[in-house]
Amino acid sequence: MSETYPQSLPCRFAGFPARIAVVCGRAFSEARSTPYSFGSRVTLAQTPKSGQTFGELAVGLSLPTTEIIYADTGRDDVFDLKISHYGYGRFYLADAEAAFFTLAVVKGIRVEASGVCRAFETLDLWNTLIPVAKDLSAPPVAPEAVWLQDAADGAAAEDYNRVRVAWFAGSVPPGGRIVSGRLQLGGDLSLQA
């Protein structure tokens, strides 16, 4: 992976179960050297390297490798079927006239078996409000709180009754509210109590 930190950031993996059950696709019928075939149901367990970070998260260096890995043997190097989940985000300028950075989020899954090695990726593009003048060469500071701010004065009619979300590091400003939950970029904000 040639993505460099901090312009690129690794995905955080959460909520993956210890074991999963999968059903093999048509590629397994074409691969004669694997013990599985189309329709085979296989239970996979996380391996010892699953969720481990290999490499250093350092400015200017390639992102370290972190994957959630499942194998039919529960081992990293000896298996008949292994599935790995990976992902990262990268900030970039969509074009020369861009006023804000765009965030590309790549999420992928790799299937490995004797005679089968395929990867499937999705790419989500998110508009951000990070101005192009912002220096992204310094590591991000983890936010300690979030506050909600009403749409700016003079905003278009459709912006009324909407809120903008601002992240900051430090203490909550007067009148601020600490919230917890999940924030989805470029979409509706829903908070969990």
C-alpha positions as CSV (number, residue, x, y, z in Angstrom):
1,M,0.0,0.0,0.0
2,S,1.6,3.3,-1.1
3,E,-0.7,5.5,1.0
4,T,1.2,7.7,3.4
5,Y,0.2,8.9,6.8
6,P,-1.4,11.4,7.8
7,Q,-2.9,12.3,4.3
8,S,-4.1,8.7,4.5
9,L,-5.5,7.1,7.6
10,P,-6.1,3.5,8.4
11,C,-9.6,2.2,9.1
12,R,-10.6,1.3,12.6
13,F,-12.1,-2.2,12.8
14,A,-14.8,-2.7,15.5
15,G,-17.5,-5.3,16.0
16,F,-16.1,-8.2,14.0
17,P,-17.1,-11.5,15.6
18,A,-14.7,-14.2,16.6
19,R,-16.2,-16.6,14.1
20,I,-18.2,-16.3,10.8
21,A,-19.9,-18.7,8.5
22,V,-19.5,-18.3,4.7
23,V,-20.9,-20.0,1.7
24,C,-18.5,-20.6,-1.2
25,G,-19.2,-19.1,-4.6
26,R,-18.8,-20.4,-8.1
27,A,-15.0,-19.8,-8.3
28,F,-14.5,-22.7,-5.9
29,S,-16.0,-25.2,-8.4
30,E,-13.5,-24.0,-11.0
31,A,-10.5,-24.4,-8.6
32,R,-9.8,-28.1,-8.5
33,S,-7.1,-27.9,-5.7
34,T,-9.4,-26.6,-2.9
35,P,-11.5,-29.0,-0.8
36,Y,-14.5,-26.7,-1.1
37,S,-16.9,-26.3,-4.0
38,F,-19.8,-24.0,-4.9
39,G,-22.3,-24.0,-2.1
40,S,-19.9,-25.3,0.6
41,R,-20.7,-23.9,4.0
42,V,-17.5,-23.1,6.0
43,T,-17.0,-21.7,9.5
44,L,-14.0,-19.4,9.8
45,A,-12.3,-18.1,13.0
46,Q,-10.1,-15.0,13.5
47,T,-6.4,-15.7,13.3
48,P,-3.7,-14.6,15.7
49,K,-2.7,-11.7,13.3
50,S,-6.2,-10.5,12.9
51,G,-6.6,-6.9,14.1
52,Q,-2.8,-6.6,14.7
53,T,-1.0,-3.6,13.2
54,F,2.2,-4.4,11.3
55,G,4.4,-1.4,10.9
56,E,4.7,2.1,12.4
57,L,2.1,4.8,12.1
58,A,4.6,7.6,11.4
59,V,4.4,10.8,9.4
60,G,5.5,10.4,5.8
61,L,5.6,6.6,5.9
62,S,3.3,4.1,4.2
63,L,0.3,3.1,6.3
64,P,1.0,0.0,8.4
65,T,-1.0,-3.1,7.5
66,T,-4.0,-3.9,9.7
67,E,-6.6,-6.5,8.6
68,I,-9.3,-8.6,10.2
69,I,-8.4,-12.1,9.1
70,Y,-10.5,-15.3,9.2
71,A,-9.4,-18.8,8.3
72,D,-10.9,-22.2,8.3
73,T,-8.0,-23.4,10.5
74,G,-7.9,-20.3,12.7
75,R,-4.2,-20.0,11.6
76,D,-2.6,-17.3,9.4
77,D,-0.2,-19.4,7.3
78,V,-1.9,-22.9,7.1
79,F,-5.4,-22.8,5.7
80,D,-7.7,-24.0,2.9
81,L,-9.8,-20.8,3.0
82,K,-8.9,-17.4,4.3
83,I,-10.8,-14.1,4.2
84,S,-9.2,-10.7,5.1
85,H,-10.9,-7.4,5.6
86,Y,-8.9,-4.2,5.0
87,G,-9.5,-0.4,4.5
88,Y,-8.1,3.1,4.7
89,G,-9.1,6.7,3.9
90,R,-7.2,9.2,1.8
91,F,-7.7,13.0,1.7
92,Y,-7.1,14.5,-1.7
93,L,-8.1,17.5,-4.0
94,A,-10.8,16.5,-6.5
95,D,-9.6,19.1,-9.0
96,A,-7.4,22.2,-9.2
97,E,-10.3,24.5,-8.4
98,A,-11.4,22.6,-5.3
99,A,-11.9,24.7,-2.2
100,F,-12.1,21.7,0.2
101,F,-10.5,18.3,0.5
102,T,-12.3,15.1,-0.6
103,L,-12.1,11.9,1.5
104,A,-11.8,8.6,-0.4
105,V,-12.6,5.6,1.8
106,V,-11.5,2.2,0.4
107,K,-12.9,-0.9,2.0
108,G,-12.0,-4.3,0.7
109,I,-12.2,-8.0,1.3
110,R,-9.7,-10.6,0.0
111,V,-10.5,-14.3,-0.5
112,E,-7.6,-16.7,-0.6
113,A,-7.7,-20.5,-1.1
114,S,-5.8,-23.0,-3.2
115,G,-6.5,-21.9,-6.8
116,V,-8.5,-18.9,-5.7
117,C,-7.3,-15.4,-4.9
118,R,-9.7,-12.5,-5.4
119,A,-10.2,-9.1,-3.9
120,F,-13.3,-7.0,-3.9
121,E,-13.2,-3.3,-3.0
122,T,-15.7,-0.4,-2.6
123,L,-14.7,3.2,-2.9
124,D,-16.8,5.9,-1.1
125,L,-16.1,9.6,-1.9
126,W,-17.1,12.1,0.8
127,N,-17.1,15.9,0.6
128,T,-15.4,17.5,3.6
129,L,-15.3,21.0,4.9
130,I,-11.6,20.9,5.3
131,P,-10.2,23.9,3.4
132,V,-7.3,23.4,0.9
133,A,-5.3,25.8,3.0
134,K,-5.3,23.3,5.9
135,D,-2.0,21.5,6.4
136,L,-2.7,17.8,6.4
137,S,1.0,16.8,6.9
138,A,0.6,16.9,10.7
139,P,-1.0,14.0,12.6
140,P,-4.7,14.6,13.5
141,V,-5.5,15.4,17.1
142,A,-8.1,13.2,18.6
143,P,-11.2,15.2,19.4
144,E,-12.3,15.3,23.0
145,A,-15.8,16.7,22.3
146,V,-18.2,17.7,19.6
147,W,-20.5,20.7,19.6
148,L,-23.5,21.4,17.4
149,Q,-23.7,24.8,15.7
150,D,-26.7,26.2,13.9
151,A,-26.4,27.1,10.2
152,A,-24.7,30.4,9.6
153,D,-26.5,33.7,9.4
154,G,-27.6,34.4,5.8
155,A,-27.7,30.8,5.0
156,A,-30.1,29.6,2.2
157,A,-33.6,28.8,3.3
158,E,-33.0,25.0,2.9
159,D,-30.1,25.3,5.4
160,Y,-32.4,26.5,8.2
161,N,-33.2,23.8,10.8
162,R,-29.9,22.0,9.9
163,V,-26.8,21.9,12.0
164,R,-23.2,21.8,11.2
165,V,-20.8,19.6,13.2
166,A,-17.5,20.9,14.4
167,W,-14.7,18.8,16.0
168,F,-12.2,20.3,18.3
169,A,-9.6,19.3,20.9
170,G,-9.9,20.8,24.3
171,S,-12.7,21.7,26.6
172,V,-16.3,22.2,25.6
173,P,-17.1,25.9,24.9
174,P,-19.9,27.6,27.0
175,G,-23.2,26.2,25.9
176,G,-21.6,23.2,24.2
177,R,-22.9,19.7,24.6
178,I,-20.9,16.5,24.7
179,V,-22.4,13.7,22.6
180,S,-21.5,10.2,21.9
181,G,-22.4,7.9,19.1
182,R,-21.6,7.4,15.4
183,L,-21.0,10.3,13.0
184,Q,-21.5,9.6,9.3
185,L,-19.7,12.1,7.0
186,G,-21.7,13.6,4.3
187,G,-25.0,12.2,5.6
188,D,-27.6,12.6,8.3
189,L,-26.3,12.8,11.8
190,S,-27.9,10.5,14.3
191,L,-26.9,10.4,17.9
192,Q,-27.2,7.5,20.3
193,A,-27.9,8.2,23.9
